[in-house]
Structure formats: structure tokens, C-alpha cells
């Protein structure tokens, strides 16, 4: 399942960019920036995990990093959903 993350994330990000930006020029700029950020993140993650493995020689630390990353992603997703729901409630019930 984890192997599907990288190819599966591109259509999700592209769809979100198209949802946020309706102007094709702004979509292109956002897509370019998203690609750069993703690439830098991939490179930084590879370097960090390689350095951690070279230092410790243990795979358990790598799995701990992965677990922490997924837990953080889940937490951020739940916070974003809670904030969006809260904003919808406020929009439906103005003071």
C-alpha cells in the first residue's frame, strides 16, 4: 500500500490545485511549486533516512520515522477537517 503513495499523490495534488485556483496560469505556478517542494522533500527524506541508517545500522528507526510521519499526516488531516467543519458551521449561522 505504501508504494502507491507517490504515484497516487500526484493526481490528488493536481485536483486540489485545480479546485483552489481557477486561472490556468496560477494553476501552472502552483503545480510547479508543488513539484519542487515534493522533490526537495523526497531528497531530504532520503538523505535523512540514509544518514540515520548509516549511523545506527538499524531498520527500526526508519520504521519509527515512517510511523511518525503517517501519524502526523493523520493528525493534520483531522485538524484540517475539523477547521473546515467549524468554518461551515459559522458560515451557516452568522452572529
C-alpha positions in Angstrom: 0.0 0.0 0.0 2.8 2.4 0.8 4.3 2.0 -2.7 1.1 3.5 -4.2 1.6 6.8 -2.2 3.9 8.5 -4.7 2.0 7.9 -7.9 -1.3 8.3 -6.1 -0.4 11.7 -4.6 0.2 13.5 -7.9 -3.5 13.3 -9.1 -4.7 14.3 -5.6 -2.5 17.4 -5.5 -3.3 18.3 -9.1 -7.0 18.0 -8.4 -6.7 20.2 -5.2 -4.7 22.8 -7.1 -7.4 23.0 -9.8 -10.0 23.3 -7.1 -8.2 26.1 -5.4 -7.0 28.0 -8.5 -9.4 28.6 -11.4 -6.9 30.5 -13.6 -4.7 28.2 -15.7 -1.6 30.4 -15.2 -2.0 30.3 -11.4 -2.6 26.5 -11.6 0.7 26.1 -13.5 2.6 28.2 -11.0 1.1 26.2 -8.1 1.9 22.9 -9.8 5.5 24.0 -10.4 5.9 24.9 -6.8 4.2 21.8 -5.5 6.6 19.7 -7.7 9.7 21.5 -6.4 8.5 21.1 -2.8 7.8 17.4 -3.3 11.2 16.9 -4.9 13.1 18.6 -2.1 11.1 16.7 0.4 11.9 13.4 -1.3 15.6 14.2 -1.4 15.7 15.5 2.2 13.9 12.4 3.4 16.2 10.1 1.5 19.2 11.8 2.9 17.8 11.8 6.5 16.9 8.1 6.4 20.2 7.1 4.8 22.1 9.1 7.5 20.0 7.5 10.2 20.6 4.0 8.9 24.3 4.6 8.4 24.6 5.9 12.0 22.6 3.2 13.7 22.6 0.2 11.3 19.0 -0.4 12.4 15.8 -0.6 10.4 13.6 0.0 13.4 14.5 3.7 13.5 13.4 4.0 9.8 10.1 2.4 10.6 9.7 4.7 13.6 10.2 7.7 11.3 7.6 6.4 8.9 5.1 5.7 11.6 5.6 9.2 13.0 5.2 10.7 9.5 1.9 8.9 9.0 0.7 9.8 12.4 1.5 13.4 11.8 -0.3 13.3 8.4 -3.4 11.8 10.0 -3.4 14.4 12.8 -3.0 17.3 10.3 -5.8 15.8 8.2 -8.2 15.6 11.1 -7.3 19.1 12.2 -8.0 20.4 8.7 -11.3 18.6 8.6 -12.3 20.0 12.0 -11.4 23.5 11.0 -13.3 23.2 7.7 -16.4 21.9 9.5 -16.2 24.7 12.1 -15.9 27.2 9.3 -19.0 25.8 7.6 -21.0 26.0 10.8 -20.0 29.6 11.3 -21.0 30.4 7.7 -24.4 28.8 8.2 -25.0 30.5 11.5 -23.7 34.1 11.4 -23.7 36.1 14.7 
